[in-house]
């Protein structure tokens, strides 16, 4: 039998197999059917076809509007996303003692693959044979550099008063940190929002003459987007699989209701953003403003 210490390839596949083995297969299948239906509900939710997607993709919003949207988005999700991931990792402890000893480790391992990307690690070994990474490439600092490009100073960031709906979106996720099922399902839904709205935000930023070929807008977007170095699809799937391991049927109604409410809040968030926007006078004027900052 080969040594376990030497069997280190395909870490995602191994973690998923361990999670599947931790519960009865009929329960896994039943939970998977529930999760598939929940993902369909998200895909058909109004936020998935929100008018903001087309408006952002059109590149017609002015610099002031895009500054506000980025500050709002920062408050609603960017600042707290890794907090929620770490909360989920801690609360995997709730899987025990219902499941076998050590059952919490496979989902912790799987969520860590998300953490590594978020924290600025890269696959491979450096010249010394150690992990490759740099906290400067963590996604939150990369987003702060986007704000730099927008000419938003530190004092403006500190003084900014987020809208009521931005605060509500943030608080809804923050209030889930104590419950493993809650934080995992909301993180999965949040990943879907990132997949939906990062590419349009990138296009709206590009239209203002701000570079998007590296940094935050190079590491965010759907995995099939060849202009982005992203693994958002993998991250979302990992979270849905973690949820599949953790669910029991009595939790289905509450988990679905919670997820749909979060989607409702994101829908309201983007409606509010459009209400605060102005169209750019022209692309040339927008690019001139961007150069001025």
DOKOLTOR-832733 format. One record per residue: residue number from 0; x, y, z of N, C-alpha, C in turn; residue in one letter. Coordinates in steps of 0.02 Angstrom, whole numbers, plus 50000, padded with zeros to 5 digits. Example, Ala and Ser with C-alpha at 12.3 -4.5 7.8 and 13.67 -1.06 7.14 Angstrom:
<nodes>
(node 0,(50660,49716,50390),(50615,49775,50390),(50660,49835,50390),'A'),
(node 1,(50642,49888,50354),(50684,49947,50357),(50645,50002,50394),'S'),
</nodes>
This chain:
<nodes>
(node 0,(50043,49940,50000),(50000,50000,50000),(50044,50062,50000),'X'),
(node 1,(50032,50110,49955),(50075,50170,49953),(50067,50213,50015),'X'),
(node 2,(50120,50248,50032),(50117,50292,50090),(50068,50349,50078),'X'),
(node 3,(50028,50364,50129),(49981,50421,50122),(50019,50486,50113),'X'),
(node 4,(50078,50491,50144),(50116,50553,50140),(50139,50567,50068),'X'),
(node 5,(50144,50516,50027),(50166,50525,49958),(50108,50538,49911),'X'),
(node 6,(50047,50530,49935),(49987,50534,49892),(49958,50604,49897),'X'),
(node 7,(49990,50652,49865),(49972,50722,49874),(49943,50755,49810),'X'),
(node 8,(49935,50717,49757),(49909,50746,49696),(49832,50750,49699),'X'),
(node 9,(49804,50794,49657),(49731,50804,49651),(49698,50817,49719),'X'),
(node 10,(49720,50869,49754),(49694,50882,49821),(49619,50895,49823),'X'),
(node 11,(49592,50930,49772),(49520,50944,49772),(49481,50879,49766),'X'),
(node 12,(49502,50836,49721),(49468,50772,49711),(49470,50730,49774),'X'),
(node 13,(49526,50729,49809),(49532,50690,49871),(49487,50717,49926),'X'),
(node 14,(49483,50783,49932),(49440,50812,49984),(49367,50796,49971),'X'),
(node 15,(49346,50799,49909),(49276,50785,49892),(49260,50712,49906),'X'),
(node 16,(49306,50667,49888),(49295,50596,49901),(49289,50583,49976),'X'),
(node 17,(49329,50617,50017),(49326,50607,50089),(49259,50633,50117),'X'),
(node 18,(49235,50689,50090),(49170,50714,50114),(49114,50666,50095),'X'),
(node 19,(49115,50641,50034),(49064,50593,50013),(49064,50531,50056),'X'),
(node 20,(49123,50508,50075),(49129,50447,50115),(49106,50457,50187),'X'),
(node 21,(49098,50520,50209),(49083,50533,50279),(49009,50527,50295),'X'),
(node 22,(48965,50523,50244),(48893,50516,50255),(48866,50460,50211),'X'),
(node 23,(48807,50437,50228),(48776,50384,50189),(48763,50409,50118),'X'),
(node 24,(48772,50365,50068),(48766,50386,49999),(48695,50407,49981),'X'),
(node 25,(48645,50378,50012),(48577,50400,49996),(48565,50471,50022),'X'),
(node 26,(48596,50488,50079),(48590,50556,50105),(48629,50604,50060),'X'),
(node 27,(48688,50584,50038),(48726,50627,49991),(48685,50642,49929),'X'),
(node 28,(48654,50591,49901),(48615,50599,49840),(48554,50644,49852),'X'),
(node 29,(48522,50635,49908),(48464,50677,49924),(48485,50750,49934),'X'),
(node 30,(48540,50759,49971),(48566,50827,49981),(48588,50858,49915),'X'),
(node 31,(48620,50818,49872),(48643,50844,49807),(48585,50867,49765),'X'),
(node 32,(48529,50830,49767),(48470,50850,49729),(48443,50916,49755),'X'),
(node 33,(48443,50925,49821),(48421,50989,49850),(48466,51046,49828),'X'),
(node 34,(48532,51034,49832),(48580,51086,49812),(48573,51104,49738),'X'),
(node 35,(48564,51054,49695),(48553,51067,49624),(48492,51111,49613),'X'),
(node 36,(48439,51097,49649),(48378,51137,49642),(48390,51208,49668),'X'),
(node 37,(48427,51215,49722),(48442,51281,49749),(48483,51322,49700),'X'),
(node 38,(48530,51290,49667),(48570,51324,49617),(48527,51346,49557),'X'),
(node 39,(48478,51306,49540),(48431,51326,49486),(48390,51387,49508),'X'),
(node 40,(48370,51388,49571),(48332,51445,49596),(48374,51509,49593),'X'),
(node 41,(48438,51503,49609),(48482,51562,49605),(48489,51583,49532),'X'),
(node 42,(48498,51535,49487),(48507,51550,49416),(48447,51584,49385),'X'),
(node 43,(48388,51574,49413),(48327,51604,49386),(48303,51663,49429),'X'),
(node 44,(48341,51679,49481),(48322,51736,49524),(48332,51801,49485),'X'),
(node 45,(48292,51852,49498),(48299,51916,49462),(48370,51945,49463),'X'),
(node 46,(48409,51933,49516),(48476,51962,49518),(48520,51933,49462),'X'),
(node 47,(48506,51872,49441),(48547,51840,49389),(48538,51873,49321),'X'),
(node 48,(48486,51910,49312),(48474,51946,49249),(48461,52020,49262),'X'),
(node 49,(48493,52045,49314),(48482,52115,49334),(48505,52163,49279),'X'),
(node 50,(48469,52216,49272),(48484,52266,49220),(48554,52295,49230),'X'),
(node 51,(48580,52294,49291),(48647,52322,49304),(48700,52286,49264),'X'),
(node 52,(48691,52222,49249),(48740,52184,49211),(48749,52216,49142),'X'),
(node 53,(48694,52229,49108),(48697,52260,49043),(48723,52331,49045),'X'),
(node 54,(48702,52369,49095),(48724,52438,49101),(48800,52441,49112),'X'),
(node 55,(48826,52399,49156),(48898,52398,49168),(48935,52376,49106),'X'),
(node 56,(48911,52325,49073),(48944,52300,49012),(48944,52353,48957),'X'),
(node 57,(48895,52397,48957),(48891,52448,48904),(48945,52501,48910),'X'),
(node 58,(48976,52506,48968),(49029,52556,48977),(49005,52627,48975),'X'),
(node 59,(48943,52639,48996),(48914,52706,48990),(48911,52744,49056),'X'),
(node 60,(48936,52715,49110),(48932,52749,49175),(48991,52795,49184),'X'),
(node 61,(48979,52852,49216),(49033,52901,49225),(49077,52882,49284),'X'),
(node 62,(49132,52919,49291),(49183,52903,49341),(49155,52908,49411),'X'),
(node 63,(49117,52959,49426),(49089,52968,49493),(49044,52909,49511),'X'),
(node 64,(49003,52887,49464),(48959,52830,49477),(48998,52767,49492),'X'),
(node 65,(49051,52755,49453),(49090,52695,49463),(49131,52698,49528),'X'),
(node 66,(49152,52757,49548),(49184,52763,49613),(49136,52742,49669),'X'),
(node 67,(49075,52767,49665),(49025,52750,49716),(49010,52676,49717),'X'),
(node 68,(49001,52646,49658),(48986,52575,49654),(49042,52534,49686),'X'),
(node 69,(49104,52553,49673),(49160,52515,49701),(49164,52522,49777),'X'),
(node 70,(49149,52581,49803),(49148,52589,49876),(49090,52550,49907),'X'),
(node 71,(49034,52548,49874),(48977,52510,49898),(48991,52435,49897),'X'),
(node 72,(49020,52412,49842),(49035,52341,49834),(49089,52320,49885),'X'),
(node 73,(49137,52364,49895),(49189,52352,49945),(49159,52339,50014),'X'),
(node 74,(49112,52382,50033),(49081,52375,50099),(49037,52313,50103),'X'),
(node 75,(48999,52299,50050),(48950,52245,50051),(48983,52176,50054),'X'),
(node 76,(49040,52166,50020),(49066,52098,50014),(49142,52094,50015),'X'),
(node 77,(49178,52139,49983),(49251,52130,49975),(49286,52129,50043),'X'),
(node 78,(49268,52175,50087),(49303,52180,50151),(49293,52119,50196),'X'),
(node 79,(49238,52085,50188),(49221,52032,50236),(49223,51962,50207),'X'),
(node 80,(49239,51955,50143),(49233,51889,50112),(49278,51838,50146),'X'),
(node 81,(49341,51856,50159),(49385,51807,50191),(49366,51796,50264),'X'),
(node 82,(49336,51847,50296),(49310,51836,50364),(49260,51779,50364),'X'),
(node 83,(49215,51780,50313),(49164,51729,50309),(49194,51660,50294),'X'),
(node 84,(49244,51658,50251),(49278,51594,50237),(49309,51565,50301),'X'),
(node 85,(49341,51608,50340),(49372,51584,50401),(49320,51562,50452),'X'),
(node 86,(49263,51598,50454),(49208,51577,50498),(49183,51508,50478),'X'),
(node 87,(49177,51496,50412),(49154,51431,50389),(49202,51376,50409),'X'),
(node 88,(49267,51390,50403),(49316,51340,50423),(49312,51324,50497),'X'),
(node 89,(49303,51375,50539),(49296,51363,50610),(49233,51322,50624),'X'),
(node 90,(49178,51340,50592),(49114,51308,50609),(49105,51238,50578),'X'),
(node 91,(49154,51215,50540),(49152,51144,50521),(49151,51100,50582),'X'),
(node 92,(49172,51127,50640),(49170,51089,50702),(49099,51066,50719),'X'),
(node 93,(49049,51099,50690),(48979,51080,50702),(48961,51014,50669),'X'),
(node 94,(49004,50990,50624),(48992,50924,50593),(49003,50868,50643),'X'),
(node 95,(49042,50882,50694),(49055,50831,50746),(49015,50850,50808),'X'),
(node 96,(48985,50803,50843),(48995,50731,50837),(48944,50695,50792),'X'),
(node 97,(48904,50733,50753),(48855,50697,50711),(48889,50652,50661),'X'),
(node 98,(48945,50674,50633),(48983,50633,50586),(49044,50603,50622),'X'),
(node 99,(49081,50563,50586),(49137,50527,50615),(49192,50576,50636),'X'),
(node 100,(49234,50557,50684),(49290,50599,50703),(49333,50618,50643),'X'),
(node 101,(49351,50682,50639),(49392,50705,50584),(49353,50726,50522),'X'),
(node 102,(49286,50718,50524),(49246,50734,50465),(49250,50808,50446),'X'),
(node 103,(49268,50850,50496),(49273,50922,50482),(49334,50939,50440),'X'),
(node 104,(49383,50894,50436),(49446,50913,50405),(49442,50916,50329),'X'),
(node 105,(49403,50872,50297),(49399,50874,50224),(49367,50940,50199),'X'),
(node 106,(49311,50964,50228),(49286,51029,50205),(49333,51087,50223),'X'),
(node 107,(49367,51082,50280),(49416,51133,50296),(49472,51134,50243),'X'),
(node 108,(49493,51076,50224),(49545,51069,50172),(49520,51099,50107),'X'),
(node 109,(49458,51083,50088),(49431,51108,50025),(49424,51184,50025),'X'),
(node 110,(49398,51211,50080),(49390,51284,50085),(49458,51318,50085),'X'),
(node 111,(49509,51283,50110),(49577,51311,50109),(49600,51325,50037),'X'),
(node 112,(49580,51284,49990),(49599,51297,49920),(49572,51365,49897),'X'),
(node 113,(49513,51383,49922),(49485,51450,49909),(49527,51502,49945),'X'),
(node 114,(49541,51489,50009),(49582,51535,50048),(49648,51551,50015),'X'),
(node 115,(49681,51499,49990),(49748,51509,49961),(49745,51559,49904),'X'),
(node 116,(49695,51554,49861),(49687,51603,49807),(49672,51672,49836),'X'),
(node 117,(49625,51675,49883),(49605,51739,49912),(49662,51773,49949),'X'),
(node 118,(49707,51734,49979),(49760,51762,50020),(49823,51779,49980),'X'),
(node 119,(49827,51760,49917),(49884,51779,49875),(49935,51725,49863),'X'),
(node 120,(49916,51661,49876),(49960,51606,49859),(49950,51586,49786),'X'),
(node 121,(50001,51555,49757),(49997,51529,49689),(50021,51457,49688),'X'),
(node 122,(49993,51414,49646),(50018,51345,49643),(50091,51342,49623),'X'),
(node 123,(50127,51293,49651),(50197,51284,49634),(50243,51296,49693),'X'),
(node 124,(50307,51288,49680),(50359,51299,49731),(50406,51354,49709),'X'),
(node 125,(50430,51392,49758),(50478,51445,49741),(50548,51415,49734),'X'),
(node 126,(50598,51458,49725),(50666,51435,49712),(50694,51395,49771),'X'),
(node 127,(50667,51407,49830),(50690,51371,49889),(50649,51308,49902),'X'),
(node 128,(50604,51292,49856),(50562,51233,49864),(50505,51242,49913),'X'),
(node 129,(50486,51306,49926),(50433,51320,49973),(50372,51346,49935),'X'),
(node 130,(50317,51359,49972),(50256,51384,49941),(50269,51450,49905),'X'),
(node 131,(50232,51462,49851),(50235,51525,49816),(50176,51569,49838),'X'),
(node 132,(50189,51632,49851),(50135,51677,49870),(50161,51744,49894),'X'),
(node 133,(50115,51791,49899),(50132,51858,49921),(50067,51891,49946),'X'),
(node 134,(50064,51914,50008),(50001,51944,50033),(49981,52005,49993),'X'),
(node 135,(50027,52036,49958),(50009,52094,49916),(49962,52073,49859),'X'),
(node 136,(49962,52008,49843),(49918,51983,49790),(49853,51954,49816),'X'),
(node 137,(49842,51960,49881),(49777,51941,49909),(49723,51984,49876),'X'),
(node 138,(49664,51956,49869),(49613,51990,49829),(49589,52056,49860),'X'),
(node 139,(49585,52059,49925),(49563,52122,49957),(49613,52179,49943),'X'),
(node 140,(49679,52169,49954),(49726,52223,49935),(49724,52240,49861),'X'),
(node 141,(49713,52189,49819),(49708,52203,49747),(49648,52248,49733),'X'),
(node 142,(49593,52237,49768),(49535,52281,49759),(49551,52353,49782),'X'),
(node 143,(49590,52358,49837),(49610,52425,49860),(49651,52461,49807),'X'),
(node 144,(49690,52424,49769),(49729,52454,49715),(49684,52478,49659),'X'),
(node 145,(49627,52445,49648),(49578,52470,49600),(49552,52538,49624),'X'),
(node 146,(49539,52545,49689),(49517,52610,49715),(49572,52663,49705),'X'),
(node 147,(49635,52642,49713),(49690,52689,49697),(49683,52713,49625),'X'),
(node 148,(49673,52667,49579),(49667,52684,49508),(49608,52730,49496),'X'),
(node 149,(49556,52723,49536),(49498,52767,49530),(49509,52835,49563),'X'),
(node 150,(49566,52845,49595),(49580,52908,49628),(49544,52917,49693),'X'),
(node 151,(49527,52863,49726),(49492,52866,49790),(49543,52861,49846),'X'),
(node 152,(49554,52915,49882),(49605,52918,49933),(49585,52880,49996),'X'),
(node 153,(49635,52870,50039),(49622,52834,50101),(49572,52870,50145),'X'),
(node 154,(49575,52936,50148),(49528,52974,50189),(49457,52966,50163),'X'),
(node 155,(49449,52966,50096),(49383,52955,50067),(49356,52886,50084),'X'),
(node 156,(49400,52836,50083),(49378,52768,50099),(49355,52763,50172),'X'),
(node 157,(49395,52794,50216),(49378,52790,50287),(49314,52828,50303),'X'),
(node 158,(49303,52884,50268),(49246,52927,50283),(49182,52905,50248),'X'),
(node 159,(49188,52860,50199),(49129,52842,50159),(49075,52810,50202),'X'),
(node 160,(49014,52834,50194),(48956,52807,50228),(48918,52763,50179),'X'),
(node 161,(48922,52698,50189),(48889,52652,50143),(48813,52661,50147),'X'),
(node 162,(48780,52645,50092),(48707,52650,50090),(48676,52599,50136),'X'),
(node 163,(48613,52608,50150),(48576,52561,50193),(48577,52491,50164),'X'),
(node 164,(48566,52484,50098),(48564,52417,50069),(48633,52385,50069),'X'),
(node 165,(48686,52423,50060),(48753,52395,50065),(48766,52369,50135),'X'),
(node 166,(48745,52406,50185),(48753,52384,50255),(48712,52321,50267),'X'),
(node 167,(48652,52317,50239),(48610,52259,50249),(48640,52196,50218),'X'),
(node 168,(48668,52202,50157),(48699,52145,50125),(48758,52120,50167),'X'),
(node 169,(48798,52166,50191),(48856,52148,50232),(48834,52114,50297),'X'),
(node 170,(48786,52145,50331),(48765,52119,50396),(48731,52051,50390),'X'),
(node 171,(48697,52039,50334),(48664,51975,50325),(48716,51918,50324),'X'),
(node 172,(48771,51929,50289),(48824,51878,50289),(48859,51874,50357),'X'),
(node 173,(48873,51931,50387),(48907,51931,50452),(48867,51895,50505),'X'),
(node 174,(48802,51901,50503),(48759,51869,50553),(48757,51793,50545),'X'),
(node 175,(48784,51767,50491),(48783,51695,50479),(48844,51659,50508),'X'),
(node 176,(48893,51696,50533),(48957,51667,50550),(48954,51612,50603),'X'),
(node 177,(48903,51613,50645),(48899,51564,50698),(48869,51497,50679),'X'),
(node 178,(48842,51492,50618),(48809,51431,50596),(48841,51406,50531),'X'),
(node 179,(48866,51345,50532),(48903,51319,50474),(48860,51317,50411),'X'),
(node 180,(48800,51290,50416),(48757,51286,50357),(48743,51355,50329),'X'),
(node 181,(48729,51403,50373),(48711,51470,50351),(48769,51504,50314),'X'),
(node 182,(48828,51503,50345),(48884,51539,50315),(48905,51506,50250),'X'),
(node 183,(48901,51439,50245),(48922,51405,50184),(48874,51420,50127),'X'),
(node 184,(48809,51417,50139),(48762,51430,50085),(48766,51503,50062),'X'),
(node 185,(48777,51549,50108),(48782,51619,50088),(48848,51633,50051),'X'),
(node 186,(48902,51599,50071),(48964,51606,50034),(48957,51579,49963),'X'),
(node 187,(48922,51523,49955),(48911,51495,49888),(48871,51544,49845),'X'),
(node 188,(48820,51573,49875),(48780,51623,49838),(48822,51685,49823),'X'),
(node 189,(48865,51705,49869),(48908,51763,49857),(48956,51750,49800),'X'),
(node 190,(48983,51689,49796),(49026,51672,49740),(48988,51679,49674),'X'),
(node 191,(48925,51660,49673),(48885,51668,49612),(48878,51742,49594),'X'),
(node 192,(48870,51785,49645),(48866,51857,49631),(48932,51882,49602),'X'),
(node 193,(48987,51857,49628),(49053,51877,49602),(49059,51856,49529),'X'),
(node 194,(49038,51795,49514),(49041,51770,49445),(48997,51812,49398),'X'),
(node 195,(48939,51833,49422),(48893,51871,49381),(48918,51943,49369),'X'),
(node 196,(48945,51975,49421),(48955,52047,49417),(49028,52069,49409),'X'),
(node 197,(49077,52025,49422),(49146,52047,49413),(49163,52063,49340),'X'),
(node 198,(49144,52020,49292),(49159,52039,49222),(49126,52104,49200),'X'),
(node 199,(49062,52118,49216),(49034,52183,49199),(49069,52241,49234),'X'),
(node 200,(49086,52232,49297),(49123,52285,49332),(49190,52298,49298),'X'),
(node 201,(49221,52245,49275),(49285,52252,49239),(49275,52291,49175),'X'),
(node 202,(49222,52275,49138),(49210,52310,49074),(49195,52383,49086),'X'),
(node 203,(49156,52398,49137),(49140,52468,49152),(49202,52506,49173),'X'),
(node 204,(49247,52472,49207),(49311,52503,49227),(49355,52514,49167),'X'),
(node 205,(49359,52464,49124),(49399,52470,49063),(49375,52529,49020),'X'),
(node 206,(49309,52538,49016),(49281,52592,48975),(49302,52661,48998),'X'),
(node 207,(49323,52666,49061),(49346,52730,49088),(49421,52740,49078),'X'),
(node 208,(49453,52694,49042),(49524,52700,49029),(49568,52676,49085),'X'),
(node 209,(49539,52640,49133),(49577,52613,49190),(49598,52541,49172),'X'),
(node 210,(49661,52525,49183),(49687,52459,49165),(49655,52403,49204),'X'),
(node 211,(49638,52349,49169),(49608,52291,49202),(49643,52226,49182),'X'),
(node 212,(49702,52232,49152),(49737,52172,49127),(49780,52139,49180),'X'),
(node 213,(49781,52166,49240),(49813,52132,49296),(49776,52153,49360),'X'),
(node 214,(49799,52129,49417),(49768,52148,49480),(49700,52115,49491),'X'),
(node 215,(49657,52150,49527),(49593,52120,49549),(49552,52095,49490),'X'),
(node 216,(49548,52134,49437),(49505,52114,49381),(49539,52064,49334),'X'),
(node 217,(49599,52043,49353),(49630,51987,49318),(49619,51921,49355),'X'),
(node 218,(49603,51926,49420),(49592,51865,49460),(49519,51853,49475),'X'),
(node 219,(49475,51895,49449),(49404,51885,49461),(49365,51884,49396),'X'),
(node 220,(49318,51839,49393),(49277,51826,49334),(49268,51752,49327),'X'),
(node 221,(49222,51730,49284),(49210,51658,49277),(49272,51624,49249),'X'),
(node 222,(49281,51562,49267),(49342,51527,49249),(49350,51520,49173),'X'),
(node 223,(49294,51518,49136),(49299,51511,49064),(49317,51576,49029),'X'),
(node 224,(49318,51632,49067),(49337,51696,49038),(49413,51697,49029),'X'),
(node 225,(49436,51694,48967),(49507,51688,48954),(49546,51752,48970),'X'),
(node 226,(49511,51807,48985),(49545,51869,49003),(49559,51872,49078),'X'),
(node 227,(49537,51822,49116),(49544,51824,49189),(49580,51762,49214),'X'),
(node 228,(49622,51773,49265),(49654,51718,49300),(49612,51703,49361),'X'),
(node 229,(49560,51662,49353),(49510,51654,49405),(49493,51581,49415),'X'),
(node 230,(49469,51567,49476),(49445,51500,49491),(49379,51504,49528),'X'),
(node 231,(49339,51555,49512),(49277,51566,49548),(49229,51507,49541),'X'),
(node 232,(49227,51476,49482),(49183,51418,49473),(49202,51362,49521),'X'),
(node 233,(49267,51347,49526),(49290,51296,49572),(49271,51313,49644),'X'),
(node 234,(49282,51376,49662),(49267,51396,49731),(49193,51389,49746),'X'),
(node 235,(49151,51409,49700),(49079,51403,49711),(49060,51329,49718),'X'),
(node 236,(49084,51287,49673),(49069,51216,49675),(49093,51184,49741),'X'),
(node 237,(49152,51205,49764),(49177,51178,49827),(49130,51193,49884),'X'),
(node 238,(49104,51253,49886),(49058,51272,49940),(48993,51234,49936),'X'),
(node 239,(48968,51223,49875),(48906,51184,49869),(48919,51112,49891),'X'),
(node 240,(48978,51085,49878),(48993,51018,49900),(49000,51014,49975),'X'),
(node 241,(49029,51066,50006),(49033,51068,50079),(48963,51068,50108),'X'),
(node 242,(48918,51106,50077),(48849,51108,50100),(48816,51039,50092),'X'),
(node 243,(48831,51006,50037),(48802,50939,50025),(48821,50890,50080),'X'),
(node 244,(48882,50894,50103),(48903,50850,50158),(48866,50867,50222),'X'),
(node 245,(48854,50930,50235),(48832,50953,50301),(48756,50949,50311),'X'),
(node 246,(48717,50950,50257),(48644,50955,50262),(48612,50892,50291),'X'),
(node 247,(48556,50903,50323),(48507,50850,50336),(48439,50877,50315),'X'),
(node 248,(48393,50834,50295),(48331,50858,50263),(48292,50909,50303),'X'),
(node 249,(48293,50905,50369),(48254,50954,50408),(48279,51025,50400),'X'),
(node 250,(48341,51033,50375),(48369,51100,50365),(48351,51130,50297),'X'),
(node 251,(48325,51091,50251),(48314,51115,50183),(48273,51180,50181),'X'),
(node 252,(48214,51183,50213),(48173,51244,50205),(48209,51307,50230),'X'),
(node 253,(48242,51302,50288),(48275,51361,50315),(48334,51383,50272),'X'),
(node 254,(48373,51335,50249),(48432,51352,50208),(48410,51384,50142),'X'),
(node 255,(48358,51357,50111),(48333,51387,50049),(48307,51457,50060),'X'),
(node 256,(48268,51466,50113),(48241,51532,50127),(48296,51583,50139),'X'),
(node 257,(48348,51563,50177),(48404,51607,50191),(48439,51627,50127),'X'),
(node 258,(48452,51579,50084),(48487,51592,50021),(48448,51639,49976),'X'),
(node 259,(48383,51627,49971),(48341,51670,49929),(48336,51741,49956),'X'),
(node 260,(48336,51747,50021),(48335,51814,50051),(48399,51852,50035),'X'),
(node 261,(48455,51817,50037),(48519,51849,50020),(48519,51870,49947),'X'),
(node 262,(48493,51829,49902),(48487,51849,49832),(48441,51909,49824),'X'),
(node 263,(48388,51911,49863),(48343,51970,49861),(48381,52033,49879),'X'),
(node 264,(48423,52028,49931),(48461,52086,49952),(48511,52108,49899),'X'),
(node 265,(48543,52060,49865),(48589,52078,49811),(48551,52111,49754),'X'),
(node 266,(48491,52087,49739),(48450,52119,49688),(48435,52191,49706),'X'),
(node 267,(48417,52202,49769),(48404,52270,49793),(48467,52313,49791),'X'),
(node 268,(48524,52282,49807),(48587,52318,49805),(48601,52346,49736),'X'),
(node 269,(48593,52304,49685),(48609,52327,49617),(48557,52377,49591),'X'),
(node 270,(48495,52369,49612),(48445,52419,49594),(48463,52486,49623),'X'),
(node 271,(48486,52486,49686),(48506,52548,49718),(48567,52579,49685),'X'),
(node 272,(48613,52537,49662),(48672,52564,49628),(48653,52601,49564),'X'),
(node 273,(48608,52571,49525),(48587,52603,49463),(48552,52669,49478),'X'),
(node 274,(48515,52672,49533),(48479,52733,49551),(48527,52790,49566),'X'),
(node 275,(48589,52773,49585),(48638,52825,49602),(48685,52842,49545),'X'),
(node 276,(48676,52811,49486),(48725,52819,49433),(48706,52874,49384),'X'),
(node 277,(48757,52895,49346),(48748,52942,49292),(48785,52915,49231),'X'),
(node 278,(48758,52925,49171),(48795,52904,49111),(48855,52949,49098),'X'),
(node 279,(48908,52920,49072),(48966,52960,49052),(48947,53004,48994),'X'),
(node 280,(48975,53065,48993),(48960,53111,48938),(48982,53081,48872),'X'),
(node 281,(49040,53051,48872),(49066,53016,48814),(49125,52974,48836),'X'),
(node 282,(49142,52925,48796),(49199,52883,48813),(49263,52925,48817),'X'),
(node 283,(49271,52971,48771),(49331,53012,48771),(49335,53054,48835),'X'),
(node 284,(49277,53083,48857),(49277,53122,48918),(49293,53078,48978),'X'),
(node 285,(49265,53018,48978),(49277,52971,49034),(49351,52954,49039),'X'),
(node 286,(49382,52940,48981),(49453,52923,48982),(49495,52982,49004),'X'),
(node 287,(49474,53042,48985),(49510,53101,49007),(49506,53110,49083),'X'),
(node 288,(49447,53096,49111),(49440,53100,49184),(49484,53049,49218),'X'),
(node 289,(49486,52989,49191),(49527,52936,49221),(49601,52956,49220),'X'),
(node 290,(49623,52986,49166),(49693,53007,49162),(49708,53063,49211),'X'),
(node 291,(49656,53102,49226),(49666,53158,49272),(49678,53135,49344),'X'),
(node 292,(49653,53075,49361),(49663,53050,49429),(49726,53008,49433),'X'),
</nodes>
